[in-house]
Amino acid sequence: MNIQIFGKPKCFDTKKAERYFKERNIKYQLIDLAQKGMSKGEFNSVKQAVGGYENLIDPDCKDKQLLALIKYLRAEDKEEKILENPKLIKTPVVRNGHKATIGYEPDVWKSWE
């Protein structure tokens, strides 16, 4: 398994995901989404695994203006705007190769073991 956790430092679900993998002695790589973001390839892989960029967007994001702007952009522009502003992405994004989950999903992670 090659686990990557994309999360934010103050996100409780990200901390729970870290704890889940630590308790099972599964190695993972933690990536600070706010600081480093995702590469275009990682974003496209996660987007495919979760069923589109709409599922990546956090409706409870603090930046309501940016969230409103995303609704009115063209589809190709939406993806660029999300990549530029990783604070819009719901966390944690847990990735295992071509599989990915958004949020705290221990039942899905268990099937990866």
C-alpha positions, 0 to 999 in steps of 0.5 A: 500500500502506498497511502497519501493523506492530503489534509489541513493541520487543524482538521480533526478528520485528518488527525483521525485518519492519521491515527487510523493508519498509525494504529495499524502500523501502515506507513503513510505520507502526510501532505499539508494541503494548505501549504503544498497542494496537489499536483495536477496528476494527483488531482486528476487521479483523485477526481476520477476515483471520487466521481468528479471535482464536485465531490471534492469541494467542501460546502462548509469552506470558510471562503464563501465568495470563492465557493460562490465563484466556483459555481459560475465558472466553466467546467475547465476553469473550475478545476484550475480554480480548485487547484489554485485554492486547495482550501476549497477541498474537503479533507482528508483526501486519502489516496492509495494508488488509483483509489481515493476517499474524501473525509473519514472513511475507515470502512473503505480503508479497511478494504484496502488492507 
